[in-house]
């Protein structure tokens, strides 16, 4: 019974299979595929050349392609922004800064802080790519302008074959101290490595100014602040690209009176200084630059400058920038120690009040910095009068005692050395004791003539540093041929008059008894005159005014001496009275 059931089930199954194979078509034979190895040419099957191989429905669906929105301007355009005493000009080609003019008062010529260059070279706020210049610098960005809280907001956008980038700038419309702005960079550049370009150099000095190491303008450097310390790199010392302080709080390009600085916010990346050689025109002006490459002999005789590249720590780079002159108060207001670039040095604590006084005289008394320097020198001389008076009186009394001191020295001179030429210290001591006894007898303190001068020196050096660094003297005229108190006298008249006044003043003072000291004092006017040829005219004017005031004071004391004062007959009568 069971066997018959099994046989019947088998027959029914066979019937079903036969009926299925008759009514339903058989599937196509499977295609044999040969695996492909990356880097090698895939072998072809003989059947591939005869007819195409059928594919399944899943294989016929194409891969999804990434689609991005193209953002690109059709024409180049300029964006001009007025910001207080500054005028900025951007181009949408690369979203770069073409010009930053610092407007000067009284209609004086504006100072251009952006170095001119040849077409195709990167401008400030351009980009540096893995191979140098970024292709985004030639892209035409779409410009969007708006106003926010009184600030001008400019957004540059680009997305295309050269990459993708968005640059946002905010510029205050009310700005009295140079030009401050904030920026935000979001870049997707081919190769991923990119950086913000600053420079090269600052302003457009003549080739003569660049070549002269004695010119007052020749503090040209890349400066940065990191780890609580400020450091600088001069262009002539940079032969190859150099990495500056990692994570610097700020980086800047500067000369003596002007600066362009960038203060990154958030994470700070690396900063690289690239040396460039300046290319000049036949008339001595600059026309562009070229990057210095190791071993390139064609750039050895050209003046150098530096270009900075700020690399981001991530995909964005944000911060603020300052383009302008070195106004101490404006730099200090940024609260990042940028005022340290105004190098008052050790005497800064004295220079700052003197700077305030100089500005006050200019704003309230006479609107001419030359005459302001003259009046400020008079004020300083009056403040220090008690010290100079004491010094003059002491020198006059010592001059009265010079013949008696020389008599004492002549008496001991043969006894100061023994027969073998060795010094006899006991005789030297006796001579000094006898001279000191003479001072006590006449009531003269030799130190009283030196100490007042020592107290005056910090003030003089403080004013010296102020006039060497004060941007107020930039392009400030005084008289006739002195058209810029920050530059040396072009015809050397002021230094020669200053040297003559110093020589006359020294002739009016009592000469020192020591021959070596006398020689040094007599030659000092010559050396000061030579040095002043390269000093700013404002500094030489201060020295000249101080010398003239000293001549007047010395002349008055000499007349008082002839009438029996200041160590003359009155002093002698006082001594005789004490003896009685």
C-alpha positions as CSV (number, residue, x, y, z in Angstrom):
1,X,0.0,0.0,0.0
2,X,2.8,2.4,1.0
3,X,4.8,1.5,-2.1
4,X,1.9,2.3,-4.4
5,X,1.5,5.8,-2.8
6,X,5.2,6.6,-3.3
7,X,5.0,5.5,-7.0
8,X,2.0,7.6,-7.6
9,X,3.6,10.7,-6.0
10,X,6.7,10.3,-8.1
11,X,4.6,10.0,-11.3
12,X,2.7,13.2,-10.5
13,X,5.9,15.1,-9.7
14,X,7.4,14.1,-13.1
15,X,4.3,15.2,-14.9
16,X,4.4,18.6,-13.3
17,X,8.1,19.1,-14.3
18,X,7.3,18.0,-17.9
19,X,4.4,20.4,-18.1
20,X,6.5,23.3,-16.7
21,X,9.3,22.8,-19.2
22,X,6.8,22.7,-22.1
23,X,4.8,25.8,-21.2
24,X,7.7,28.1,-19.8
25,X,10.8,29.2,-21.8
26,X,14.2,28.3,-20.4
27,X,16.3,31.1,-18.9
28,X,19.4,32.4,-20.9
29,X,22.7,30.8,-20.2
30,X,24.8,32.6,-17.6
31,X,27.6,35.0,-18.9
32,X,31.0,34.2,-17.7
33,X,32.9,37.4,-16.6
34,X,36.6,37.9,-16.2
35,X,37.7,40.0,-13.1
36,X,39.5,43.4,-13.8
37,X,42.6,44.3,-11.8
38,X,43.2,48.1,-11.1
39,X,46.2,49.3,-13.0
40,X,46.1,46.6,-15.7
41,X,44.1,46.4,-18.9
42,X,41.1,44.0,-18.5
43,X,41.3,41.0,-20.9
44,X,38.5,40.8,-23.5
45,X,36.4,37.7,-24.0
46,X,36.1,36.5,-27.7
47,X,32.3,36.9,-27.6
48,X,32.6,40.7,-26.7
49,X,33.8,41.7,-30.1
50,X,30.9,39.9,-31.9
51,X,27.9,41.1,-30.0
52,X,27.1,43.1,-26.9
53,X,26.5,41.2,-23.7
54,X,23.0,41.5,-22.3
55,X,22.8,43.0,-18.8
56,X,20.3,42.8,-16.1
57,X,18.0,45.7,-15.2
58,X,20.0,46.7,-12.1
59,X,23.2,47.0,-14.2
60,X,21.6,49.5,-16.6
61,X,20.9,52.2,-13.9
62,X,23.7,54.9,-14.1
63,X,25.8,56.0,-11.0
64,X,24.4,59.1,-9.3
65,X,26.5,62.3,-10.2
66,X,27.2,65.1,-7.7
67,X,25.5,68.3,-8.7
68,X,26.6,71.7,-7.3
69,X,25.3,75.2,-7.9
70,X,27.6,77.3,-10.0
71,X,28.1,80.8,-8.6
72,X,30.2,83.1,-10.9
73,X,30.0,86.7,-12.1
74,X,30.2,87.5,-15.8
75,X,32.2,90.7,-15.5
76,X,35.0,92.1,-13.3
77,X,33.9,94.9,-11.1
78,X,35.4,97.2,-8.4
79,X,34.0,97.7,-4.9
80,X,34.9,101.1,-3.4
81,X,34.2,101.8,0.3
82,X,34.8,105.0,2.2
83,X,35.7,104.4,5.9
84,X,36.4,107.5,7.8
85,X,39.9,108.6,6.8
86,X,40.4,105.6,4.5
87,X,39.4,104.6,1.1
88,X,39.3,100.9,0.2
89,X,39.0,99.4,-3.3
90,X,38.3,95.6,-3.8
91,X,38.0,93.7,-7.0
92,X,35.7,90.7,-7.5
93,X,38.5,89.0,-9.4
94,X,39.7,86.8,-6.6
95,X,38.0,89.1,-4.0
96,X,41.2,90.9,-3.4
97,X,42.2,94.3,-2.1
98,X,43.6,96.5,-4.8
99,X,44.0,99.8,-2.9
100,X,44.0,101.1,0.6
101,X,44.5,104.9,0.7
102,X,45.0,106.6,4.0
103,X,43.6,110.1,3.6
104,X,45.7,112.9,5.1
105,X,44.4,116.2,6.6
106,X,44.6,119.6,5.0
107,X,44.4,118.1,1.5
108,X,47.8,116.4,1.6
109,X,48.4,113.5,-0.7
110,X,46.9,110.2,0.4
111,X,49.2,107.4,1.5
112,X,48.8,104.2,-0.5
113,X,49.5,101.3,1.8
114,X,49.1,98.5,-0.9
115,X,52.2,97.8,-3.0
116,X,51.7,98.1,-6.7
117,X,52.3,94.9,-8.7
118,X,52.2,93.4,-12.2
119,X,49.0,91.7,-13.6
120,X,48.5,88.1,-12.4
121,X,50.3,88.6,-9.0
122,X,48.3,88.1,-5.9
123,X,47.0,91.1,-4.0
124,X,46.3,91.4,-0.2
125,X,43.4,89.1,0.9
126,X,44.1,86.9,-2.1
127,X,44.8,83.2,-1.7
128,X,47.9,81.1,-1.8
129,X,47.5,77.6,-3.0
130,X,49.6,74.4,-2.8
131,X,51.7,75.5,-5.9
132,X,51.9,79.1,-4.9
133,X,49.2,81.3,-6.5
134,X,45.7,79.9,-6.1
135,X,43.4,79.5,-9.2
136,X,40.7,81.2,-7.1
137,X,42.6,84.5,-7.5
138,X,41.4,84.6,-11.1
139,X,37.8,83.6,-10.4
140,X,35.1,86.2,-10.8
141,X,33.2,86.3,-7.5
142,X,29.6,87.4,-7.1
143,X,29.3,90.5,-4.9
144,X,26.7,91.2,-2.3
145,X,26.7,94.5,-0.4
146,X,24.6,95.5,2.6
147,X,24.6,97.7,5.8
148,X,24.6,96.2,9.3
149,X,24.7,98.4,12.4
150,X,26.4,101.2,10.5
151,X,29.1,98.9,9.0
152,X,29.5,98.1,5.4
153,X,29.2,94.3,4.7
154,X,30.6,92.9,1.5
155,X,30.3,89.2,0.7
156,X,32.2,87.6,-2.2
157,X,30.9,84.2,-3.4
158,X,32.3,81.8,-6.0
159,X,31.6,78.2,-6.9
160,X,32.9,76.7,-10.1
161,X,35.7,74.9,-11.9
162,X,38.4,76.8,-9.9
163,X,37.0,75.7,-6.5
164,X,34.6,77.2,-4.1
165,X,35.0,80.1,-1.7
166,X,33.1,82.7,0.3
167,X,34.8,85.8,1.7
168,X,33.0,88.2,4.0
169,X,34.3,91.6,5.0
170,X,32.8,94.1,7.5
171,X,34.2,97.7,7.3
172,X,33.1,100.4,9.8
173,X,32.0,103.5,8.0
174,X,33.1,105.7,10.9
175,X,36.8,105.1,11.4
176,X,39.2,107.9,12.5
177,X,42.4,105.9,13.1
178,X,43.5,104.0,10.0
179,X,41.4,101.2,8.7
180,X,40.0,98.4,10.7
181,X,38.0,95.5,9.2
182,X,36.9,92.0,10.0
183,X,37.0,89.0,7.6
184,X,35.7,85.4,7.4
185,X,37.1,83.0,4.8
186,X,35.4,79.7,3.9
187,X,37.4,78.0,1.1
188,X,37.3,74.7,-0.8
189,X,40.4,74.9,-3.0
190,X,41.9,72.3,-5.2
191,X,44.5,70.6,-3.2
192,X,42.9,71.8,0.1
193,X,46.0,73.7,1.2
194,X,45.4,77.4,1.1
195,X,46.3,80.6,3.0
196,X,45.5,84.3,3.1
197,X,48.0,86.6,1.4
198,X,49.3,89.8,3.1
199,X,51.7,92.2,1.4
200,X,54.4,92.1,0.1
201,X,55.8,95.1,1.8
202,X,53.9,98.2,2.7
203,X,53.4,101.5,0.8
204,X,55.3,102.3,-2.4
205,X,58.6,103.8,-1.4
206,X,61.1,104.8,-4.1
207,X,64.0,102.5,-4.9
208,X,66.4,105.0,-3.3
209,X,64.5,104.8,-0.1
210,X,64.6,101.0,-0.2
211,X,68.3,100.9,-0.9
212,X,69.3,103.5,1.8
213,X,70.0,101.9,5.1
214,X,70.4,105.3,6.7
215,X,67.0,106.6,5.8
216,X,64.6,107.0,8.7
217,X,62.0,104.9,6.8
218,X,64.1,101.8,6.7
219,X,62.6,99.7,9.5
220,X,60.9,97.3,7.1
221,X,60.1,94.0,8.6
222,X,57.6,91.2,9.2
223,X,56.7,91.3,12.9
224,X,54.7,88.9,15.0
225,X,53.6,88.5,18.6
226,X,53.6,85.0,20.1
227,X,54.2,83.6,23.6
228,X,54.1,87.1,25.1
229,X,57.0,88.3,23.0
230,X,57.3,90.4,19.9
231,X,59.8,89.4,17.2
232,X,60.7,90.7,13.7
233,X,62.3,89.4,10.5
234,X,64.0,91.9,8.2
235,X,63.7,91.2,4.4
236,X,67.5,91.3,3.8
237,X,67.9,88.4,6.3
238,X,65.3,86.2,4.6
239,X,66.8,84.1,1.8
240,X,64.2,81.3,1.8
241,X,60.6,80.9,3.0
242,X,60.5,80.9,6.8
243,X,57.9,79.8,9.2
244,X,57.1,82.5,11.8
245,X,55.7,82.0,15.3
246,X,53.2,79.1,15.4
247,X,49.8,80.3,16.7
248,X,50.9,84.0,16.7
249,X,48.4,86.4,18.3
250,X,49.0,88.8,15.3
251,X,51.3,89.2,12.3
252,X,52.2,92.4,10.5
253,X,54.2,94.1,7.8
254,X,55.6,97.4,9.0
255,X,58.0,100.3,8.4
256,X,58.7,103.1,10.9
257,X,55.4,104.9,10.6
258,X,52.9,102.5,8.9
259,X,51.6,99.0,9.5
260,X,49.3,96.4,8.0
261,X,48.4,93.8,10.6
262,X,46.1,90.7,10.8
263,X,44.8,89.4,14.1
264,X,43.4,85.9,13.6
265,X,40.5,84.8,15.9
266,X,39.8,81.2,17.1
267,X,42.3,78.6,16.2
268,X,45.5,80.0,14.7
269,X,47.4,78.2,12.0
270,X,51.0,78.6,10.7
271,X,52.4,81.8,9.2
272,X,54.9,81.7,6.4
273,X,57.1,84.6,5.3
274,X,58.1,84.5,1.6
275,X,61.0,86.7,0.4
276,X,60.3,88.7,-2.8
277,X,62.6,90.8,-5.0
278,X,61.3,94.2,-6.0
279,X,61.2,95.1,-9.7
280,X,61.7,98.7,-10.5
281,X,60.9,101.0,-13.4
282,X,63.4,103.3,-15.2
283,X,62.2,106.3,-13.1
284,X,62.9,104.5,-9.8
285,X,59.4,103.5,-8.9
286,X,58.3,100.0,-8.1
287,X,56.3,98.0,-10.7
288,X,56.0,94.6,-9.1
289,X,57.9,91.8,-7.5
290,X,59.0,88.2,-8.0
291,X,59.4,85.4,-5.5
292,X,63.0,84.7,-4.5
293,X,64.2,81.2,-5.3
294,X,67.3,79.7,-3.8
295,X,70.3,80.1,-6.1
296,X,68.6,82.7,-8.4
297,X,71.5,85.1,-9.2
298,X,69.2,87.4,-11.2
299,X,67.6,88.7,-7.9
300,X,70.8,89.2,-5.9
301,X,71.1,92.9,-6.7
302,X,67.4,93.7,-6.2
303,X,65.9,95.1,-3.0
304,X,63.9,92.7,-0.9
305,X,60.6,92.6,0.8
306,X,58.4,90.0,2.5
307,X,55.0,88.5,1.7
308,X,53.0,86.7,4.5
309,X,50.8,83.7,4.0
310,X,48.4,82.9,6.9
311,X,47.3,79.3,6.8
312,X,44.0,78.3,8.6
313,X,43.9,75.8,11.4
314,X,40.7,74.3,9.9
315,X,38.4,74.9,6.9
316,X,37.8,78.6,8.0
317,X,39.9,81.6,8.7
318,X,38.5,84.6,10.6
319,X,39.9,87.6,12.3
320,X,40.4,91.4,12.0
321,X,42.9,93.5,10.2
322,X,44.3,97.0,10.6
323,X,45.8,99.1,7.8
324,X,47.1,102.5,8.9
325,X,49.7,104.6,10.6
326,X,51.2,103.8,13.9
327,X,49.0,106.0,16.1
328,X,49.9,104.7,19.6
329,X,46.4,105.2,21.0
330,X,44.6,103.5,18.1
331,X,47.0,100.4,18.3
332,X,46.6,100.2,22.1
333,X,42.8,100.3,21.7
334,X,42.9,96.9,19.8
335,X,44.1,95.3,23.1
336,X,46.5,92.8,21.4
337,X,49.8,94.6,22.2
338,X,50.0,95.9,18.7
339,X,51.2,99.3,20.2
340,X,54.6,97.6,20.8
341,X,55.4,98.2,17.2
342,X,55.8,101.9,18.2
343,X,59.3,101.4,19.7
344,X,59.6,104.0,22.4
345,X,61.9,101.5,24.2
346,X,63.0,101.9,27.8
347,X,62.0,105.6,27.9
348,X,58.4,104.9,26.8
349,X,57.1,106.0,30.2
350,X,58.5,109.4,29.4
351,X,57.8,109.5,25.7
352,X,54.0,109.0,26.1
353,X,53.4,112.1,28.2
354,X,55.6,114.1,25.9
355,X,53.6,112.9,22.9
356,X,50.4,114.0,24.6
357,X,51.9,117.5,25.2
358,X,53.1,117.8,21.6
359,X,49.7,116.9,20.3
360,X,48.1,119.4,22.7
361,X,50.3,122.2,21.5
362,X,49.5,121.3,17.9
363,X,45.7,121.2,18.5
364,X,45.4,124.3,20.8
365,X,48.4,126.6,20.2
366,X,49.9,126.4,16.7
367,X,48.9,123.9,14.0
368,X,52.4,123.3,12.8
369,X,54.4,120.4,14.2
370,X,57.7,122.2,13.5
371,X,56.8,125.1,15.8
372,X,55.1,122.7,18.2
373,X,58.5,121.0,18.6
374,X,60.1,124.4,19.3
375,X,57.5,125.3,22.0
376,X,57.7,121.8,23.5
377,X,61.4,122.1,23.8
378,X,61.0,125.5,25.6
379,X,58.5,123.9,28.0
380,X,60.9,121.0,28.8
381,X,63.7,123.5,29.3
382,X,61.6,125.5,31.8
383,X,60.6,122.4,33.7
384,X,64.3,121.3,34.0
385,X,65.5,124.9,34.8
386,X,66.2,124.2,38.5
387,X,68.5,121.3,37.5
388,X,70.2,123.2,34.8
389,X,70.6,126.3,37.0
390,X,72.4,124.2,39.7
391,X,74.6,122.6,37.1
392,X,75.6,126.0,35.6
393,X,76.4,127.5,39.0
394,X,78.5,124.5,39.9
395,X,80.5,124.7,36.7
396,X,81.1,128.4,37.1
397,X,82.5,127.9,40.6
398,X,84.7,125.0,39.5
399,X,86.0,127.2,36.7
400,X,87.0,129.8,39.3
401,X,89.0,127.1,41.2
402,X,90.7,125.7,38.1
403,X,94.0,127.7,38.5
404,X,94.3,126.5,42.1
405,X,93.5,122.9,41.2
406,X,96.1,123.0,38.4
407,X,98.7,124.3,40.9
408,X,98.0,121.3,43.2
409,X,98.3,118.9,40.3
410,X,101.6,120.5,39.1
411,X,103.0,120.1,42.6
412,X,102.3,116.4,42.8
413,X,102.9,115.5,39.1
414,X,106.6,114.7,39.6
415,X,105.7,112.5,42.6
416,X,103.0,110.4,41.0
417,X,105.5,107.8,39.6
418,X,108.7,106.3,40.9
419,X,112.0,106.0,39.1
420,X,110.8,102.9,37.3
421,X,107.6,104.6,36.0
422,X,105.3,102.7,38.4
423,X,102.4,104.7,39.9
424,X,102.7,105.8,43.5
425,X,99.3,105.4,45.0
426,X,100.1,107.2,48.2
427,X,101.0,110.4,46.3
428,X,97.8,110.1,44.1
429,X,95.8,109.8,47.3
430,X,97.4,112.9,48.9
431,X,96.7,115.0,45.7
432,X,93.1,114.0,45.6
433,X,92.7,114.7,49.4
434,X,94.2,118.2,48.9
435,X,91.8,118.9,45.9
436,X,88.8,117.8,48.0
437,X,90.0,120.0,50.9
438,X,90.0,122.9,48.4
439,X,86.4,122.1,47.4
440,X,85.3,122.0,51.0
441,X,87.0,125.3,51.8
442,X,85.2,127.0,48.9
443,X,81.9,125.3,49.5
444,X,81.8,123.6,46.1
445,X,80.5,120.1,45.4
446,X,81.8,118.7,42.1
447,X,79.0,116.2,41.9
448,X,76.4,118.9,41.8
449,X,77.4,119.7,38.2
450,X,77.0,116.1,37.1
451,X,73.9,114.9,38.9
452,X,71.5,117.5,37.3
453,X,72.7,116.4,33.9
454,X,72.0,112.8,34.8
455,X,68.5,113.7,35.8
456,X,67.9,115.5,32.5
457,X,69.1,112.6,30.4
458,X,65.9,110.4,30.7
459,X,63.8,113.4,29.6
460,X,66.1,114.2,26.6
461,X,66.2,110.5,25.5
462,X,62.4,110.2,25.9
463,X,61.9,113.2,23.6
464,X,64.5,111.8,21.3
465,X,62.6,108.5,21.0
466,X,59.3,110.3,20.6
467,X,60.6,112.4,17.6
468,X,62.2,109.3,16.1
469,X,58.9,107.3,16.2
470,X,56.1,109.9,16.1
471,X,54.0,109.4,13.0
472,X,52.7,112.9,13.5
473,X,55.9,114.2,11.8
474,X,55.1,112.1,8.7
475,X,54.6,114.5,5.8
476,X,54.5,117.5,8.2
477,X,56.2,120.6,6.9
478,X,57.9,123.4,8.8
479,X,59.7,126.1,6.9
480,X,60.4,126.4,3.2
481,X,62.7,123.5,2.3
482,X,61.6,121.3,5.2
483,X,58.6,119.6,3.7
484,X,58.6,116.5,5.8
485,X,59.8,116.5,9.4
486,X,60.1,112.7,9.3
487,X,62.7,112.8,6.6
488,X,66.3,114.2,6.7
489,X,66.9,117.7,5.6
490,X,67.4,117.4,1.8
491,X,70.0,120.2,1.6
492,X,71.6,119.7,5.1
493,X,71.0,123.3,6.2
494,X,69.4,122.4,9.5
495,X,72.2,119.9,10.6
496,X,74.9,122.4,9.8
497,X,73.2,125.1,11.8
498,X,72.7,122.7,14.7
499,X,76.4,121.7,14.6
500,X,77.5,125.3,14.6
501,X,75.2,126.1,17.6
502,X,76.6,123.1,19.6
503,X,80.2,124.3,18.9
504,X,79.3,127.8,20.0
505,X,77.7,126.5,23.2
506,X,80.7,124.5,24.1
507,X,83.0,127.4,23.6
508,X,81.0,129.4,26.1
509,X,81.3,126.8,28.8
510,X,84.4,126.4,31.0
511,X,86.8,123.9,29.4
512,X,87.7,120.8,31.3
513,X,91.2,120.5,32.8
514,X,91.8,117.0,31.4
515,X,93.2,117.1,27.9
516,X,91.4,113.9,26.9
517,X,88.1,115.2,28.0
518,X,88.8,118.5,26.2
519,X,89.5,116.7,23.0
520,X,86.3,114.6,23.2
521,X,84.2,117.7,23.9
522,X,85.7,119.7,21.1
523,X,85.1,117.0,18.5
524,X,81.5,116.1,19.6
525,X,79.9,118.9,17.5
526,X,81.5,117.4,14.4
527,X,80.2,113.9,15.1
528,X,76.7,115.1,16.0
529,X,76.6,117.1,12.7
530,X,77.6,114.0,10.6
531,X,75.0,111.8,12.4
532,X,72.2,114.4,12.0
533,X,72.5,114.3,8.2
534,X,70.4,111.0,8.3
535,X,68.2,111.9,11.3
536,X,64.6,113.2,10.9
537,X,64.4,116.9,10.5
538,X,62.1,117.1,13.5
539,X,64.7,115.6,15.7
540,X,67.5,117.9,14.4
541,X,65.1,120.9,15.0
542,X,64.7,119.8,18.7
543,X,68.5,119.6,19.1
544,X,69.0,123.0,17.5
545,X,66.3,124.6,19.7
546,X,67.8,123.1,22.8
547,X,71.3,124.3,21.9
548,X,70.0,127.9,21.2
549,X,68.2,127.9,24.6
550,X,71.4,126.6,26.2
551,X,73.4,129.4,24.5
552,X,71.1,132.0,25.9
553,X,71.2,130.5,29.4
554,X,75.0,130.3,29.4
555,X,75.3,133.9,28.1
556,X,73.2,135.1,31.0
557,X,75.2,133.2,33.6
558,X,78.5,134.5,32.1
559,X,77.2,138.1,32.5
560,X,76.1,137.4,36.1
561,X,79.6,136.0,36.7
562,X,81.3,139.2,35.5
563,X,79.1,141.2,37.9
564,X,80.3,139.1,40.8
565,X,77.7,136.4,41.0
566,X,77.8,132.6,40.4
567,X,81.2,131.8,41.8
568,X,82.8,135.3,41.3
569,X,83.4,138.0,43.8
570,X,80.2,137.3,45.8
571,X,81.3,133.8,46.4
572,X,84.8,134.9,47.3
573,X,83.4,137.4,49.8
574,X,81.2,134.8,51.3
575,X,84.3,132.5,51.8
576,X,86.3,135.3,53.4
577,X,83.4,136.0,55.8
578,X,83.3,132.4,56.8
579,X,87.1,132.4,57.6
580,X,86.7,135.5,59.8
